[in-house]
């Protein structure tokens, strides 16, 4: 999937709280239909179904 984000492990607790570090695993678990949604509204609709 070309939309996957690289998730890196950090040993410092401080870095684990940064937004990009916290979000990458969740983003990569989203289904392809949600990630490749053509608009924000469609993305939100897919996200509502998932959650």
PDB file of N, CA, C, O and CB in Angstrom:
ATOM      1  N   UNK A   1       0.851  -1.177   0.000  1.00  0.00           N
ATOM      2  CA  UNK A   1       0.000   0.000   0.000  1.00  0.00           C
ATOM      3  C   UNK A   1       0.893   1.235   0.000  1.00  0.00           C
ATOM      4  O   UNK A   1       1.746   1.377   0.876  1.00  0.00           O
ATOM      5  CB  UNK A   1      -0.966   0.001   1.225  1.00  0.00           C
ATOM      6  N   UNK A   2       0.716   2.102  -0.937  1.00  0.00           N
ATOM      7  CA  UNK A   2       1.568   3.280  -1.069  1.00  0.00           C
ATOM      8  C   UNK A   2       1.272   4.345  -0.026  1.00  0.00           C
ATOM      9  O   UNK A   2       2.019   5.318   0.076  1.00  0.00           O
ATOM     10  CB  UNK A   2       1.413   3.868  -2.439  1.00  0.00           C
ATOM     11  N   UNK A   3       0.210   4.192   0.749  1.00  0.00           N
ATOM     12  CA  UNK A   3      -0.149   5.190   1.749  1.00  0.00           C
ATOM     13  C   UNK A   3       0.314   4.814   3.154  1.00  0.00           C
ATOM     14  O   UNK A   3       0.027   5.536   4.108  1.00  0.00           O
ATOM     15  CB  UNK A   3      -1.641   5.397   1.748  1.00  0.00           C
ATOM     16  N   UNK A   4       1.019   3.708   3.294  1.00  0.00           N
ATOM     17  CA  UNK A   4       1.483   3.287   4.615  1.00  0.00           C
ATOM     18  C   UNK A   4       2.573   4.222   5.111  1.00  0.00           C
ATOM     19  O   UNK A   4       3.368   4.745   4.329  1.00  0.00           O
ATOM     20  CB  UNK A   4       1.999   1.838   4.577  1.00  0.00           C
ATOM     21  N   UNK A   5       2.598   4.421   6.404  1.00  0.00           N
ATOM     22  CA  UNK A   5       3.601   5.269   7.037  1.00  0.00           C
ATOM     23  C   UNK A   5       4.642   4.392   7.717  1.00  0.00           C
ATOM     24  O   UNK A   5       4.321   3.305   8.198  1.00  0.00           O
ATOM     25  CB  UNK A   5       2.948   6.237   8.056  1.00  0.00           C
ATOM     26  N   UNK A   6       5.859   4.846   7.759  1.00  0.00           N
ATOM     27  CA  UNK A   6       6.917   4.117   8.453  1.00  0.00           C
ATOM     28  C   UNK A   6       6.786   4.356   9.943  1.00  0.00           C
ATOM     29  O   UNK A   6       6.696   5.493  10.406  1.00  0.00           O
ATOM     30  CB  UNK A   6       8.318   4.544   7.949  1.00  0.00           C
ATOM     31  N   UNK A   7       6.778   3.257  10.684  1.00  0.00           N
ATOM     32  CA  UNK A   7       6.691   3.358  12.141  1.00  0.00           C
ATOM     33  C   UNK A   7       8.032   2.949  12.720  1.00  0.00           C
ATOM     34  O   UNK A   7       8.530   1.854  12.460  1.00  0.00           O
ATOM     35  CB  UNK A   7       5.534   2.469  12.715  1.00  0.00           C
ATOM     36  N   UNK A   8       8.614   3.852  13.513  1.00  0.00           N
ATOM     37  CA  UNK A   8       9.898   3.565  14.123  1.00  0.00           C
ATOM     38  C   UNK A   8       9.728   3.414  15.622  1.00  0.00           C
ATOM     39  O   UNK A   8       8.895   4.077  16.240  1.00  0.00           O
ATOM     40  CB  UNK A   8      10.915   4.666  13.799  1.00  0.00           C
ATOM     41  N   UNK A   9      10.526   2.539  16.190  1.00  0.00           N
ATOM     42  CA  UNK A   9      10.527   2.348  17.637  1.00  0.00           C
ATOM     43  C   UNK A   9      11.485   3.343  18.272  1.00  0.00           C
ATOM     44  O   UNK A   9      12.566   3.594  17.739  1.00  0.00           O
ATOM     45  CB  UNK A   9      10.920   0.893  18.008  1.00  0.00           C
ATOM     46  N   UNK A  10      11.099   3.907  19.399  1.00  0.00           N
ATOM     47  CA  UNK A  10      11.956   4.839  20.124  1.00  0.00           C
ATOM     48  C   UNK A  10      12.151   4.333  21.539  1.00  0.00           C
ATOM     49  O   UNK A  10      11.252   3.733  22.128  1.00  0.00           O
ATOM     50  CB  UNK A  10      11.355   6.267  20.129  1.00  0.00           C
ATOM     51  N   UNK A  11      13.305   4.575  22.063  1.00  0.00           N
ATOM     52  CA  UNK A  11      13.614   4.125  23.413  1.00  0.00           C
ATOM     53  C   UNK A  11      13.308   5.189  24.459  1.00  0.00           C
ATOM     54  O   UNK A  11      13.190   4.878  25.644  1.00  0.00           O
ATOM     55  CB  UNK A  11      15.068   3.723  23.503  1.00  0.00           C
ATOM     56  N   UNK A  12      13.180   6.422  24.037  1.00  0.00           N
ATOM     57  CA  UNK A  12      12.874   7.497  24.970  1.00  0.00           C
ATOM     58  C   UNK A  12      11.366   7.675  25.078  1.00  0.00           C
ATOM     59  O   UNK A  12      10.680   7.770  24.060  1.00  0.00           O
ATOM     60  CB  UNK A  12      13.544   8.811  24.529  1.00  0.00           C
ATOM     61  N   UNK A  13      10.858   7.719  26.269  1.00  0.00           N
ATOM     62  CA  UNK A  13       9.414   7.908  26.466  1.00  0.00           C
ATOM     63  C   UNK A  13       8.936   9.238  25.918  1.00  0.00           C
ATOM     64  O   UNK A  13       7.795   9.353  25.469  1.00  0.00           O
ATOM     65  CB  UNK A  13       9.067   7.812  27.941  1.00  0.00           C
ATOM     66  N   UNK A  14       9.789  10.232  25.950  1.00  0.00           N
ATOM     67  CA  UNK A  14       9.419  11.552  25.439  1.00  0.00           C
ATOM     68  C   UNK A  14       9.016  11.485  23.977  1.00  0.00           C
ATOM     69  O   UNK A  14       8.014  12.086  23.591  1.00  0.00           O
ATOM     70  CB  UNK A  14      10.570  12.533  25.616  1.00  0.00           C
ATOM     71  N   UNK A  15       9.765  10.778  23.164  1.00  0.00           N
ATOM     72  CA  UNK A  15       9.465  10.702  21.729  1.00  0.00           C
ATOM     73  C   UNK A  15       8.225   9.878  21.432  1.00  0.00           C
ATOM     74  O   UNK A  15       7.572  10.096  20.411  1.00  0.00           O
ATOM     75  CB  UNK A  15      10.641  10.120  20.984  1.00  0.00           C
ATOM     76  N   UNK A  16       7.891   8.951  22.288  1.00  0.00           N
ATOM     77  CA  UNK A  16       6.710   8.107  22.070  1.00  0.00           C
ATOM     78  C   UNK A  16       5.423   8.921  22.094  1.00  0.00           C
ATOM     79  O   UNK A  16       4.401   8.473  21.574  1.00  0.00           O
ATOM     80  CB  UNK A  16       6.644   7.008  23.127  1.00  0.00           C
ATOM     81  N   UNK A  17       5.458  10.106  22.688  1.00  0.00           N
ATOM     82  CA  UNK A  17       4.264  10.941  22.787  1.00  0.00           C
ATOM     83  C   UNK A  17       4.079  11.871  21.600  1.00  0.00           C
ATOM     84  O   UNK A  17       3.046  12.534  21.507  1.00  0.00           O
ATOM     85  CB  UNK A  17       4.317  11.749  24.043  1.00  0.00           C
ATOM     86  N   UNK A  18       5.030  11.942  20.702  1.00  0.00           N
ATOM     87  CA  UNK A  18       4.887  12.801  19.523  1.00  0.00           C
ATOM     88  C   UNK A  18       3.783  12.260  18.629  1.00  0.00           C
ATOM     89  O   UNK A  18       3.630  11.048  18.479  1.00  0.00           O
ATOM     90  CB  UNK A  18       6.221  12.899  18.739  1.00  0.00           C
ATOM     91  N   UNK A  19       3.023  13.159  18.044  1.00  0.00           N
ATOM     92  CA  UNK A  19       1.876  12.780  17.221  1.00  0.00           C
ATOM     93  C   UNK A  19       2.213  11.777  16.117  1.00  0.00           C
ATOM     94  O   UNK A  19       1.524  10.763  16.010  1.00  0.00           O
ATOM     95  CB  UNK A  19       1.279  14.008  16.606  1.00  0.00           C
ATOM     96  N   UNK A  20       3.239  12.009  15.290  1.00  0.00           N
ATOM     97  CA  UNK A  20       3.517  11.048  14.208  1.00  0.00           C
ATOM     98  C   UNK A  20       3.845   9.645  14.718  1.00  0.00           C
ATOM     99  O   UNK A  20       3.531   8.655  14.056  1.00  0.00           O
ATOM    100  CB  UNK A  20       4.667  11.550  13.361  1.00  0.00           C
ATOM    101  N   UNK A  21       4.460   9.558  15.862  1.00  0.00           N
ATOM    102  CA  UNK A  21       4.808   8.251  16.419  1.00  0.00           C
ATOM    103  C   UNK A  21       3.553   7.533  16.897  1.00  0.00           C
ATOM    104  O   UNK A  21       3.418   6.326  16.700  1.00  0.00           O
ATOM    105  CB  UNK A  21       5.816   8.401  17.577  1.00  0.00           C
ATOM    106  N   UNK A  22       2.641   8.259  17.519  1.00  0.00           N
ATOM    107  CA  UNK A  22       1.417   7.643  18.043  1.00  0.00           C
ATOM    108  C   UNK A  22       0.450   7.228  16.936  1.00  0.00           C
ATOM    109  O   UNK A  22      -0.294   6.262  17.103  1.00  0.00           O
ATOM    110  CB  UNK A  22       0.720   8.602  18.991  1.00  0.00           C
ATOM    111  N   UNK A  23       0.447   7.933  15.822  1.00  0.00           N
ATOM    112  CA  UNK A  23      -0.582   7.760  14.798  1.00  0.00           C
ATOM    113  C   UNK A  23      -0.235   6.708  13.744  1.00  0.00           C
ATOM    114  O   UNK A  23      -1.142   6.119  13.155  1.00  0.00           O
ATOM    115  CB  UNK A  23      -0.832   9.071  14.119  1.00  0.00           C
ATOM    116  N   UNK A  24       1.032   6.458  13.493  1.00  0.00           N
ATOM    117  CA  UNK A  24       1.405   5.621  12.349  1.00  0.00           C
ATOM    118  C   UNK A  24       0.814   4.222  12.413  1.00  0.00           C
ATOM    119  O   UNK A  24       0.326   3.720  11.401  1.00  0.00           O
ATOM    120  CB  UNK A  24       2.902   5.522  12.256  1.00  0.00           C
ATOM    121  N   UNK A  25       0.844   3.580  13.572  1.00  0.00           N
ATOM    122  CA  UNK A  25       0.289   2.224  13.654  1.00  0.00           C
ATOM    123  C   UNK A  25      -1.211   2.224  13.390  1.00  0.00           C
ATOM    124  O   UNK A  25      -1.714   1.329  12.711  1.00  0.00           O
ATOM    125  CB  UNK A  25       0.575   1.610  15.028  1.00  0.00           C
ATOM    126  N   UNK A  26      -1.922   3.195  13.904  1.00  0.00           N
ATOM    127  CA  UNK A  26      -3.373   3.280  13.676  1.00  0.00           C
ATOM    128  C   UNK A  26      -3.678   3.530  12.202  1.00  0.00           C
ATOM    129  O   UNK A  26      -4.582   2.912  11.638  1.00  0.00           O
ATOM    130  CB  UNK A  26      -3.993   4.399  14.541  1.00  0.00           C
ATOM    131  N   UNK A  27      -2.929   4.430  11.583  1.00  0.00           N
ATOM    132  CA  UNK A  27      -3.132   4.737  10.169  1.00  0.00           C
ATOM    133  C   UNK A  27      -2.896   3.491   9.314  1.00  0.00           C
ATOM    134  O   UNK A  27      -3.679   3.203   8.409  1.00  0.00           O
ATOM    135  CB  UNK A  27      -2.196   5.880   9.722  1.00  0.00           C
ATOM    136  N   UNK A  28      -1.836   2.763   9.594  1.00  0.00           N
ATOM    137  CA  UNK A  28      -1.496   1.587   8.795  1.00  0.00           C
ATOM    138  C   UNK A  28      -2.511   0.460   8.956  1.00  0.00           C
ATOM    139  O   UNK A  28      -2.584  -0.424   8.102  1.00  0.00           O
ATOM    140  CB  UNK A  28      -0.119   1.088   9.171  1.00  0.00           C
ATOM    141  N   UNK A  29      -3.282   0.472  10.018  1.00  0.00           N
ATOM    142  CA  UNK A  29      -4.313  -0.559  10.224  1.00  0.00           C
ATOM    143  C   UNK A  29      -5.630  -0.236   9.514  1.00  0.00           C
ATOM    144  O   UNK A  29      -6.508  -1.092   9.408  1.00  0.00           O
ATOM    145  CB  UNK A  29      -4.574  -0.735  11.709  1.00  0.00           C
ATOM    146  N   UNK A  30      -5.761   0.982   9.037  1.00  0.00           N
ATOM    147  CA  UNK A  30      -7.010   1.348   8.344  1.00  0.00           C
ATOM    148  C   UNK A  30      -7.157   0.558   7.050  1.00  0.00           C
ATOM    149  O   UNK A  30      -6.163   0.285   6.378  1.00  0.00           O
ATOM    150  CB  UNK A  30      -7.045   2.866   8.043  1.00  0.00           C
ATOM    151  N   UNK A  31      -8.385   0.187   6.694  1.00  0.00           N
ATOM    152  CA  UNK A  31      -8.602  -0.497   5.426  1.00  0.00           C
ATOM    153  C   UNK A  31      -8.286   0.418   4.237  1.00  0.00           C
ATOM    154  O   UNK A  31      -8.353   1.643   4.337  1.00  0.00           O
ATOM    155  CB  UNK A  31     -10.045  -0.996   5.338  1.00  0.00           C
ATOM    156  N   UNK A  32      -7.948  -0.200   3.138  1.00  0.00           N
ATOM    157  CA  UNK A  32      -7.573   0.530   1.931  1.00  0.00           C
ATOM    158  C   UNK A  32      -8.679   1.474   1.473  1.00  0.00           C
ATOM    159  O   UNK A  32      -8.389   2.572   0.996  1.00  0.00           O
ATOM    160  CB  UNK A  32      -7.232  -0.445   0.816  1.00  0.00           C
ATOM    161  N   UNK A  33      -9.941   1.069   1.607  1.00  0.00           N
ATOM    162  CA  UNK A  33     -11.054   1.906   1.158  1.00  0.00           C
ATOM    163  C   UNK A  33     -11.081   3.246   1.898  1.00  0.00           C
ATOM    164  O   UNK A  33     -11.391   4.279   1.305  1.00  0.00           O
ATOM    165  CB  UNK A  33     -12.384   1.171   1.359  1.00  0.00           C
ATOM    166  N   UNK A  34     -10.760   3.227   3.176  1.00  0.00           N
ATOM    167  CA  UNK A  34     -10.754   4.467   3.950  1.00  0.00           C
ATOM    168  C   UNK A  34      -9.557   5.332   3.580  1.00  0.00           C
ATOM    169  O   UNK A  34      -9.698   6.541   3.395  1.00  0.00           O
ATOM    170  CB  UNK A  34     -10.740   4.163   5.451  1.00  0.00           C
ATOM    171  N   UNK A  35      -8.392   4.728   3.473  1.00  0.00           N
ATOM    172  CA  UNK A  35      -7.169   5.479   3.197  1.00  0.00           C
ATOM    173  C   UNK A  35      -7.216   6.120   1.814  1.00  0.00           C
ATOM    174  O   UNK A  35      -6.742   7.241   1.631  1.00  0.00           O
ATOM    175  CB  UNK A  35      -5.946   4.565   3.310  1.00  0.00           C
ATOM    176  N   UNK A  36      -7.779   5.421   0.854  1.00  0.00           N
ATOM    177  CA  UNK A  36      -7.802   5.920  -0.522  1.00  0.00           C
ATOM    178  C   UNK A  36      -9.102   6.645  -0.867  1.00  0.00           C
ATOM    179  O   UNK A  36      -9.427   6.811  -2.043  1.00  0.00           O
ATOM    180  CB  UNK A  36      -7.593   4.775  -1.484  1.00  0.00           C
ATOM    181  N   UNK A  37      -9.837   7.072   0.141  1.00  0.00           N
ATOM    182  CA  UNK A  37     -11.087   7.789  -0.096  1.00  0.00           C
ATOM    183  C   UNK A  37     -10.804   9.071  -0.883  1.00  0.00           C
ATOM    184  O   UNK A  37      -9.837   9.776  -0.593  1.00  0.00           O
ATOM    185  CB  UNK A  37     -11.798   8.116   1.247  1.00  0.00           C
ATOM    186  N   UNK A  38     -11.642   9.373  -1.873  1.00  0.00           N
ATOM    187  CA  UNK A  38     -11.391  10.538  -2.730  1.00  0.00           C
ATOM    188  C   UNK A  38     -11.678  11.886  -2.074  1.00  0.00           C
ATOM    189  O   UNK A  38     -11.246  12.923  -2.579  1.00  0.00           O
ATOM    190  CB  UNK A  38     -12.211  10.424  -3.964  1.00  0.00           C
ATOM    191  N   UNK A  39     -12.405  11.882  -0.954  1.00  0.00           N
ATOM    192  CA  UNK A  39     -12.702  13.154  -0.294  1.00  0.00           C
ATOM    193  C   UNK A  39     -12.697  12.956   1.217  1.00  0.00           C
ATOM    194  O   UNK A  39     -12.737  11.829   1.711  1.00  0.00           O
ATOM    195  CB  UNK A  39     -14.071  13.720  -0.768  1.00  0.00           C
ATOM    196  N   UNK A  40     -12.649  14.046   1.926  1.00  0.00           N
ATOM    197  CA  UNK A  40     -12.648  13.996   3.375  1.00  0.00           C
ATOM    198  C   UNK A  40     -13.967  13.442   3.903  1.00  0.00           C
ATOM    199  O   UNK A  40     -13.974  12.680   4.869  1.00  0.00           O
ATOM    200  CB  UNK A  40     -12.387  15.382   3.952  1.00  0.00           C
ATOM    201  N   UNK A  41     -15.063  13.810   3.289  1.00  0.00           N
ATOM    202  CA  UNK A  41     -16.371  13.332   3.733  1.00  0.00           C
ATOM    203  C   UNK A  41     -16.477  11.810   3.604  1.00  0.00           C
ATOM    204  O   UNK A  41     -16.996  11.149   4.503  1.00  0.00           O
ATOM    205  CB  UNK A  41     -17.486  14.008   2.924  1.00  0.00           C
ATOM    206  N   UNK A  42     -15.991  11.257   2.501  1.00  0.00           N
ATOM    207  CA  UNK A  42     -16.036   9.807   2.303  1.00  0.00           C
ATOM    208  C   UNK A  42     -15.094   9.125   3.291  1.00  0.00           C
ATOM    209  O   UNK A  42     -15.421   8.065   3.824  1.00  0.00           O
ATOM    210  CB  UNK A  42     -15.657   9.436   0.844  1.00  0.00           C
ATOM    211  N   UNK A  43     -13.922   9.726   3.540  1.00  0.00           N
ATOM    212  CA  UNK A  43     -13.000   9.190   4.534  1.00  0.00           C
ATOM    213  C   UNK A  43     -13.671   9.122   5.906  1.00  0.00           C
ATOM    214  O   UNK A  43     -13.562   8.117   6.607  1.00  0.00           O
ATOM    215  CB  UNK A  43     -11.724  10.049   4.603  1.00  0.00           C
ATOM    216  N   UNK A  44     -14.370  10.204   6.286  1.00  0.00           N
ATOM    217  CA  UNK A  44     -15.058  10.234   7.573  1.00  0.00           C
ATOM    218  C   UNK A  44     -16.142   9.170   7.653  1.00  0.00           C
ATOM    219  O   UNK A  44     -16.331   8.550   8.699  1.00  0.00           O
ATOM    220  CB  UNK A  44     -15.661  11.608   7.816  1.00  0.00           C
ATOM    221  N   UNK A  45     -16.849   8.958   6.558  1.00  0.00           N
ATOM    222  CA  UNK A  45     -17.888   7.933   6.527  1.00  0.00           C
ATOM    223  C   UNK A  45     -17.288   6.550   6.749  1.00  0.00           C
ATOM    224  O   UNK A  45     -17.817   5.761   7.533  1.00  0.00           O
ATOM    225  CB  UNK A  45     -18.645   7.974   5.194  1.00  0.00           C
ATOM    226  N   UNK A  46     -16.187   6.253   6.063  1.00  0.00           N
ATOM    227  CA  UNK A  46     -15.508   4.968   6.255  1.00  0.00           C
ATOM    228  C   UNK A  46     -14.993   4.840   7.681  1.00  0.00           C
ATOM    229  O   UNK A  46     -15.071   3.766   8.278  1.00  0.00           O
ATOM    230  CB  UNK A  46     -14.346   4.814   5.257  1.00  0.00           C
ATOM    231  N   UNK A  47     -14.475   5.912   8.220  1.00  0.00           N
ATOM    232  CA  UNK A  47     -13.942   5.895   9.576  1.00  0.00           C
ATOM    233  C   UNK A  47     -15.051   5.636  10.596  1.00  0.00           C
ATOM    234  O   UNK A  47     -14.847   4.894  11.557  1.00  0.00           O
ATOM    235  CB  UNK A  47     -13.233   7.218   9.886  1.00  0.00           C
ATOM    236  N   UNK A  48     -16.223   6.244  10.392  1.00  0.00           N
ATOM    237  CA  UNK A  48     -17.356   6.008  11.296  1.00  0.00           C
ATOM    238  C   UNK A  48     -17.763   4.543  11.296  1.00  0.00           C
ATOM    239  O   UNK A  48     -18.116   3.994  12.340  1.00  0.00           O
ATOM    240  CB  UNK A  48     -18.551   6.879  10.897  1.00  0.00           C
ATOM    241  N   UNK A  49     -17.714   3.910  10.131  1.00  0.00           N
ATOM    242  CA  UNK A  49     -18.079   2.491  10.035  1.00  0.00           C
ATOM    243  C   UNK A  49     -17.056   1.629  10.779  1.00  0.00           C
ATOM    244  O   UNK A  49     -17.418   0.665  11.453  1.00  0.00           O
ATOM    245  CB  UNK A  49     -18.176   2.051   8.550  1.00  0.00           C
ATOM    246  N   UNK A  50     -15.793   1.984  10.649  1.00  0.00           N
ATOM    247  CA  UNK A  50     -14.719   1.211  11.275  1.00  0.00           C
ATOM    248  C   UNK A  50     -14.779   1.335  12.795  1.00  0.00           C
ATOM    249  O   UNK A  50     -14.622   0.348  13.513  1.00  0.00           O
ATOM    250  CB  UNK A  50     -13.347   1.677  10.758  1.00  0.00           C
ATOM    251  N   UNK A  51     -15.005   2.546  13.275  1.00  0.00           N
ATOM    252  CA  UNK A  51     -15.004   2.769  14.725  1.00  0.00           C
ATOM    253  C   UNK A  51     -16.361   2.431  15.303  1.00  0.00           C
ATOM    254  O   UNK A  51     -16.565   2.553  16.511  1.00  0.00           O
ATOM    255  CB  UNK A  51     -14.632   4.225  15.059  1.00  0.00           C
TER     256      UNK A  51
END
